[in-house]
Amino acid sequence: MNNSIYPCIWCNNNAAEVAGFYESVFPDTKITDKSPLVMEELMKMRKVDIRRLQQAAELN
């Protein structure tokens, strides 16, 4: 089975800020395309400790 998962995150006029947050949390993240309507990121996914995400969100 070779299905890919494409998560979608809804943003209200702050997509660049959200992308920056994900880049700070996931070091292998790379923005691959930007437009006023869509921003695509390539993220190398691995097992993540959700507490790390919560701590990073609290710092920002």
Rosetta constraint file for C-alpha pairs under 8 A:
AtomPair CA 11 CA 15 HARMONIC 5.48 0.50
AtomPair CA 11 CA 18 HARMONIC 7.65 0.50
AtomPair CA 14 CA 18 HARMONIC 6.32 0.50
AtomPair CA 15 CA 19 HARMONIC 6.04 0.50
AtomPair CA 15 CA 39 HARMONIC 7.26 0.50
AtomPair CA 16 CA 20 HARMONIC 6.13 0.50
AtomPair CA 16 CA 39 HARMONIC 7.99 0.50
AtomPair CA 17 CA 21 HARMONIC 6.30 0.50
AtomPair CA 18 CA 22 HARMONIC 6.35 0.50
AtomPair CA 19 CA 23 HARMONIC 6.18 0.50
AtomPair CA 19 CA 31 HARMONIC 7.83 0.50
AtomPair CA 19 CA 41 HARMONIC 7.67 0.50
AtomPair CA 20 CA 24 HARMONIC 6.28 0.50
AtomPair CA 21 CA 25 HARMONIC 6.39 0.50
AtomPair CA 21 CA 57 HARMONIC 7.93 0.50
AtomPair CA 22 CA 26 HARMONIC 5.82 0.50
AtomPair CA 22 CA 29 HARMONIC 7.32 0.50
AtomPair CA 23 CA 27 HARMONIC 5.91 0.50
AtomPair CA 23 CA 28 HARMONIC 7.51 0.50
AtomPair CA 23 CA 29 HARMONIC 5.32 0.50
AtomPair CA 23 CA 30 HARMONIC 7.25 0.50
AtomPair CA 25 CA 52 HARMONIC 7.98 0.50
AtomPair CA 25 CA 53 HARMONIC 6.82 0.50
AtomPair CA 25 CA 56 HARMONIC 6.94 0.50
AtomPair CA 26 CA 43 HARMONIC 7.30 0.50
AtomPair CA 26 CA 44 HARMONIC 7.86 0.50
AtomPair CA 28 CA 43 HARMONIC 6.15 0.50
AtomPair CA 28 CA 44 HARMONIC 5.68 0.50
AtomPair CA 29 CA 41 HARMONIC 6.76 0.50
AtomPair CA 29 CA 42 HARMONIC 5.64 0.50
AtomPair CA 29 CA 43 HARMONIC 4.38 0.50
AtomPair CA 29 CA 44 HARMONIC 6.37 0.50
AtomPair CA 30 CA 41 HARMONIC 5.62 0.50
AtomPair CA 30 CA 42 HARMONIC 5.15 0.50
AtomPair CA 30 CA 43 HARMONIC 6.47 0.50
AtomPair CA 31 CA 39 HARMONIC 7.59 0.50
AtomPair CA 31 CA 40 HARMONIC 6.10 0.50
AtomPair CA 31 CA 41 HARMONIC 4.31 0.50
AtomPair CA 31 CA 42 HARMONIC 6.18 0.50
AtomPair CA 32 CA 39 HARMONIC 7.92 0.50
AtomPair CA 32 CA 40 HARMONIC 5.68 0.50
AtomPair CA 32 CA 41 HARMONIC 5.39 0.50
AtomPair CA 32 CA 42 HARMONIC 6.41 0.50
AtomPair CA 33 CA 38 HARMONIC 7.99 0.50
AtomPair CA 33 CA 39 HARMONIC 5.77 0.50
AtomPair CA 33 CA 40 HARMONIC 5.16 0.50
AtomPair CA 33 CA 41 HARMONIC 7.08 0.50
AtomPair CA 34 CA 38 HARMONIC 6.13 0.50
AtomPair CA 34 CA 39 HARMONIC 4.45 0.50
AtomPair CA 34 CA 40 HARMONIC 6.43 0.50
AtomPair CA 35 CA 39 HARMONIC 6.04 0.50
AtomPair CA 48 CA 52 HARMONIC 7.70 0.50
AtomPair CA 49 CA 53 HARMONIC 7.18 0.50
AtomPair CA 50 CA 54 HARMONIC 6.41 0.50
AtomPair CA 51 CA 55 HARMONIC 6.13 0.50
AtomPair CA 52 CA 56 HARMONIC 6.16 0.50
AtomPair CA 53 CA 57 HARMONIC 6.13 0.50
AtomPair CA 54 CA 58 HARMONIC 6.24 0.50
AtomPair CA 55 CA 59 HARMONIC 6.40 0.50
AtomPair CA 56 CA 60 HARMONIC 6.49 0.50
